[in-house]
Amino acid sequence: MRKGRAALVDTGIVYALADKADAWHRRAEESVGGFSGRLIVPMSVIPEACYLLNAYLGPSAEVAFLDALLHREMSVEPVTTPDIARTTEILKRYADANIGFVDASLVAVAERLGITTILTTDRRHFSLVTPAHGPAFSLLP
């Protein structure tokens, strides 16, 4: 693993990993399995992912995701008060795109940590945002 290399993991990837019938499943598995750095799930992603996993795949899928976090297959990153301030700025700036709290908070966490790689199925929102620390995000898969 290259020192310092990290990527944030968005809700769509968490869901795609769990749902073998999802159109993104294979690409999500390959991206996660082939990533040679630290995978980080912002705390704001966890409730959204748990809701979707439970609602569409059942309680066992939700528990499997939480077990993966407990076993440190992915790191959990808190959303800080300054992240919430930045999230609010992002929501205001991109109000017409209706980015939403989870995606905007993921951008704020990425900026704070200096991360430019996001594992996501959401090309629309993350392609629109210009991060404060670079010209654009690198979106995988």
ABEGO torsion letter per residue (X at the ends): XBBGBBBBBBAAAAAAAABAABAAAAAAAAAAAABABBBBBBAAAAAAAAAAAAAAAEAAAAAAAAAAAAAGABBBBBBBAAAAAAAAAAAAAAAAAGAEAAAAAAAAAAAAAGBABBBBABAAAAAABBBAAEABBBBOX
